[in-house]
Amino acid sequence: MTPNPDIGWQFGQMVGDNRKTIRCKFCGKVITGGITRLKQYIAHVTGNVEICHKAHKEISSMLRKHLQDSKTSRSSMQRKKQIALDSITQNTRVSESGSSGGDDIEDIENRELQKAIKEGRKTRVIEEQMRNRYGQGFSGSSSGLDPADSGPYNQSMINTIAEAGTGIKGPKGRQIGGVYLQEEVDEINGYLNTLKSKWSKYGCTIMCDGWSTHNKHPIINFMIYCDRNMVFHSSVDCTNKAKTVDFILSLLSKIIDEIGEENIVHVVTDSEGANKVAGAKLMIERQHLFWSPCAAHCIDLMLEDIGKTTKVKKCVEKAKQIMSFIYNSDKVVNLMKTFTNDHELLTLGITQFAIEFISIENLVRHSSDLKRMCTSGDWEADNNTSKRRKEAENIASIIMDGRFWKRAHDICAAIEPLVKVLKLVDQDQKPTMSIIYEAMDRAKMEIKDNTRDWQSYWDIIDN
């Protein structure tokens, strides 16, 4: 922790308890005379001190600018004090010329000086706030230092600039990519150290998440959860590597050793076969650890297995045909929105299989609107090409088929309870370990009440 917020303490470390003796972080030389001497040493300000030959040019330039700005700020403060003193002198003359009941000269002087000091402090505070927002705004960008990218701090940066008003000089790109970025890194590291201090007290959970990049490269991410906070630990590129039991087990063991086995109580992975076996072996090797599969992934696999059954698969394929035909034509999309009051049929879901069943639910909700749409004159007019006309007739026959809608309604009645549980366990508001078993039991009972063919769904859930 730095002795005060002066920027110079980022490049020097106090020797002992003497603030006048500081060691340069670049070359290790001990500078006497205080933080200003250190800044002059790094900024290559000749005359009073030597110069540091190991400091980066960008840092030296930045500190020279900082010293010059500080000098200008002090000059401005002196001018404001002089104006205050002149005002005091004028008020004194007025008081001596016969005004009665006025304030004491010393009181007037104190008030004017305090006002000048407050104005100077306010300017420095605004500059510091703007500097912090700049650093957060650009370091939070996903494309380096591209200011056009709107990140999580972009709006707060703009608001702070607006509050600062005119006359405040903005930072340069070198400062944002150098000093400010390093400040953000130090702040994040401080936050991570605060979380790490809780690991030994509360214990933590290792969460393993496998996914693929946009280039189809398989990656495994490892996160650490503790006391309602989750942080990213590491990522492993699994390209050209088979995800065998031994490979998964070696990755988990390495992460556990890095964090400290005594700090870990729980390990979570997805429900793939290799992960299950690796989790079982891990509990044998480290008996105080507990492994469990990811609840969201388990439910997603249930939805996948349900979607593979013959009766559900046929209904899902027909629903996809309807969606594909409508959304492949802007005219038909606009026609559909006319009949559904601008409601979309295709909405995002938590997982791929959840999206399919949510789409079927949207179709069922707007079944009457879709029937009116495909019997309207606009339907024929918007699909009057030879290629679209035949396909439109096929889609219209599916939409007008009562058996399709009955099957779709039964599927929604059976799947909706599982989708609700999936949304419950996938949220980040609160832990769901304590309620997942009850939630699944309630979902099964709701499936039993909603459909006659409940036993087939129960068999998939229980297996």
N, C-alpha and C positions, 0 to 999 in steps of 0.2 A: 504494500500500500504506500503511495507517494505521500511525502510530508505535506504538500499543498497542491492545488490544481495547476500550478505554473507548468507550461509546456516543456520547460527544460528538464523536469524530473523524469521525462520519458527516456532521456538519453544519459542520465547520470544516476548514481546510487550514493546515498549519504554514507559516509564512513563513520561508524559508531553512532553517537548521538549528537555529533557536531554538524549543524546545518551549513557551516561555512567550509567544511571539507567534503568534497564530492569526487567520486571516481567516475571517469568517463567510460561509458559502456562500449565505445568503439575501440579505444586503444588501451584502456586500463589506467591511464595517467591520473593521479590525484591532483585536483585543482583546489586551491585555497582561495577564499574570497567570496564564496557564495554562488548561488545559481546563475546570477548574471554573468559572472566570470566564466562559468562553464559554457553558457550560450555563446559568449564571445569567442571562446576557444574553439568550439565546433563550427561556428559561423565564419571563422577566419577573419575576425575583426582584429586587425593588427594595431599595435600601439600599447595596449595594456597587458596582453597575454600572448603566449605562443599560439600556434595553430595545430589542430588535429589533422594529421595526414590520412587517417583511416576513415574519416567520416564521409558518407556519401555526398556527392555534389548537390543532390536534390535537398537533402537535409540541411546542408550548409546554407543553401540559397533561401530555404524556408525560414531558417532561424535569423538570417540577416534581415529578411523582410519583417519578421516578428519584432526584432530589436528596433528597426526603424519605425514600425507602427507604434510600438510602445513609447518611443521618444516623441512621436507626433501626438500621441494621446496625452502624455504628460504636459506637453506644451499647451495643448487645448485646455487641460485642467488648470494650468497656471493662468491662462487667459480668463477662464471663468471665475477663478478666485479673484483676479484683479478687478474684473467687472463687479463682483460682489463687494469688494473693498471700496471701489469707487461709489457704489450705491450707498454703502454705509457712510462714507464721508459726506455725500450729499444729504443723507437723512440727518446726519449730525449737525450740519450747517443749518438745516431747517429747524432742528430742535433748538439750536443755540439762538436762532433769530427770534424766538418768542413762542414757539409752539409748546403747548403744555399737555400733559397727560400722555406723552409719547413713551415708547418703550425705551429701556435703558440701552445705551450704545453697545454694551457688551452682548446683550440679548440679540440685538439686530445683527451684530457681526456673526454670532453663533448660528442664527437661522440662515443667513445668506451662505455661509460656508457649508453648512449641512446640505442646503439645497444644491449647491454646486457639486458636492461629493456624491450625492444621490444620483444626479444626472450622469456623472461619469461612470458610476457603478452600473446604472441601468444600461448604458451603451455597451459596456463590457459583457453584461449578462446576455443581451440580445445577440451580440456577436458570437458568444459561446453557444447559445441555443441554436443559432443558424448553422454554426460549424458542426454541431452534433447531428442536426437533421440532414445536412449535406452528406456527412459520412454514412449515416444510416440509409439515406435514400439511395446512394450509389452502391454501397456494399450490399444492399438488399436486392439489387437488380440481378436478373438471371442472365444478362448479357454483358458482363464486365462493367465498364463505365459508360454504357450507352444511356444518356439521359432520357431518351425517348421511351425507354422501358419503364413501365409503371410497376413498382414493387410495393411491398407492404408499408414502406415509410415514405412513399412518393408524395402523398397528399399532406402529411405532416411537415415535410420539407417545404412544400409550397406555402402552407399556412404560416410557417415561421418566417419565410422570406417576406410575405405580405405584412406581417406584424412588424418586421424590422424597418420597413419603409425605405426611403431613399437615403443615400449617403453611406450605406454599409457596403464595404467591399466584399465580394464573394470570393471563395477559395479557388485556386487554380487546380488544373487536372493533376499535377504532380502531388499537390497536397492531399487531394482526395484519394489518389491511388497509393500514397505513401503513408503519411502521418495519420490521416483520418482512418484509413483502412486498418492500420495497426492498432489504433485505439479501439475500433470495433472488435478486432480479434482478441485484444486483451480483455475487453468487457465480456465477450462470450466465454473466454477461458475462465474468467472469474465466476461466471454463472455456472459453468460446468463443474468447477471445483466445489461450489456450494452444494450441488446435487450429489457429487461423489462423496461428500462428507456424510451423507445420509445412508449410504449403502450399508455400512457396517451396523448402523443402528436399526434400520427397518428391514434390511434384506432387499434383494432386487430380483427381477424376472428378466431372463434373456429371451427375446422374441426373434425368431428366424423367419424371414419372409423371402420367398423365391419369386422372381418375375423375369421378364424379358425386356430388353431395350427395344427402341424402334428399329434397330438393325438385327433383331432376333438373337442378340447375345444373352445367354442365360446368366443371371446375376442373383446372388444371395445376399440380402442385407441383414445385418444384425443390429437390433435396437435393445436398449436397456430401460426397463420400466421400474420406477421406485417412487413411492409416496406421491402418486398421482401425476408424476412427470415422466416423460419418455424422451430419451436422447438417442441420436444415431451413434453407433459405435464404429462399424466398419462395413465394407462391401467386398465381396469376393466374386471375381469374374470366373465363371465355370465353363467358359468356352473350351470345347474339345476335352472336357472332363466328365466322366460318367459319375452320376450322383448315386454311388454305391453306399452301402451301409458304413463301410470303413471310412469313406471320404467324408460323409456327413458327421460321423462320430469324431473324426480328427478335427474338423472345423469347430465343433461344439467344445471339445476339450481345450483347444487353443484359446478360444474366447473366455472360457471359464478360468483358465490359468492367468490370463491377462487381467481379468477383473478381480480375481481372488475367490477361490472356492468357498471361503468362509463367508463371503458377502452375497452368495446366490442361494436362493431357496426354490426357484421355479424356472423351468425351461419350456418354451412353447414353440412348436413347429407346425407346419401344415400336416395333412393326413396322408401323404404319400407313403407307400409301403416301406421304402428305405428309411424314411424319417421315423416311422413307428418302431422299426427294429432298432434303429440307432438310439431312440429315446429309451427303449427298454434296457438296452445294454448300458446306457449312461446311468440309469438308476441303480444298476447292479454294481458298477464300478464306483459310483459316488452315492452312497446310500442315503445321504441326508438330502439329496436333490429330488425334486418331483417333476416329472415330465408330463405334459398333456398336449393333445392336438389343438389346433386353432378352431374355436367354435364356429366362426364364420366360414372357414374352409370346409368344415364338416357339413354344415347345412347346405353350402353350395354344391357339394358332392351329392347330397340327397336330392337336390333339385335336378342335377345332371342325370342321376339314375332314374328319377321319375320321368324325365324327358325322353329316356331311351325306351320306355315301355311302348308297345305297339299303338295302343289307343291314344296315348298322349302325343306320341311322335307324329301321327297323321294330322292331328288337330294343330300342332305347332307348325307343321309344314304348310298347311293351308293358310294359317294366320300370317306366315312369312310371305306367302304369295300375295296376299291382300296388301300388306305393308309395302312390299317391293313395287307392286304395280302403281300404287298411289303416289309414293315418294319418288318415282322415276319420271314424273311429269309435273312441271310447275302448274300447269292448268288444272290437273286433277287435284293437286294439293290445295290450291285455292278453292276449288269446288268443294272439297271435303271440309275445309274450314268454314265455308258458307253454311253448310248443313249442321256442323258441330259447334257453331258459335265461337270460332277461332280456337277451339281446343285441339291440341296435338294428340295423335294416336301413338307416336313413337316418343318415348321419354327415357331418360337415362335411369339406370338402376345401379345397385351396388356391385353386382357381378354380371357376367355374360348371361348366365342361365336365369338370373332374376329378371333381367331385361326382357327376355322372351315371355315370361309369364306375366309381367306387368303390362306388356304390349297386348297380350290376349285379354287381360282385364279391361284395358282401354277400349278394345274392340267390342267387348260385351256391353260396356257402359254406353257406347254410342251405336249399338246395333240398329236401333230404329232409324237413326239419322243416316246410317250407311245404306239401309234399304231404300229410303226415300231418294238418296243420291243416285243410286244405280238404276232407278226407274225414271229419272228425270230426263228431259230433253237435252240438258247440258251435258249429261254423261255421254250420250251418243255424239254430240257435237265436238266434245273435247277428245274423243277417241275415234275419229273418223278415218284415220289412215288404215291401210290394209293390214299392217302388222299389229297395230293397237286394237283394231276392231275385234279380231278373233280372241285376243287375250282378254279384252274387256268383257266379252260374253262369258268367258270361263270364270273370271273374277265375280261377275254378277251372279252366276249360278251358285258359287260358293256362298256369297252374301245372302242370297235368298233361300239357302238350304237350312231348314229348321233343325235338322239333325246336327249340323255343324255347331249351331248356337247352343243347343242343349249340351253337347259334349264340352264346348268351351266354358259354359256356365259351371258344369260339374268340376272341371279342372280348376277353375278359379276358386271354387268353394274349398277344394282340397289343398291348394297351394298357398292361398292367402295367409293362413296361420303360420306357415313356415317362413314366408317372406317377412312377416311381422317380427318373428324371432331373429331373422337375419339382420334386419334393421336395428333391432335392439342391441345385439352383440357387436355390431360394427360401429356404433357411436362411441365418441371419446369423452362423453360427459361424466360418466362414473363407471366403476368396475361392475361387471355383470356376472362374475364367477358365482356369487351367492344366489343368483336368481335364475341361472341358465337351466337348471334341472326342472324347476317348477315351470318355467316358461315352455319347455319342451313338452312336459306332461299336459299343460293346458292346450297346447297346439294339437296334440294327438287327440284329446277329447273333443276339440272343436272340429277336427277332421271327421271324427266318428259321427258327430251330430250333423255334419253338412252333406255327407255323401254316403250312398249305400255301399260303394266299393271301398270302404275305409280300410279293410284288412290288407289289401295290396300295398296301400301307402304306409301302413304301420310296419309291414315286413321290410320295406326299404329303409325306413327310419331306424328300426331296431338293429338292422344289419350294417 
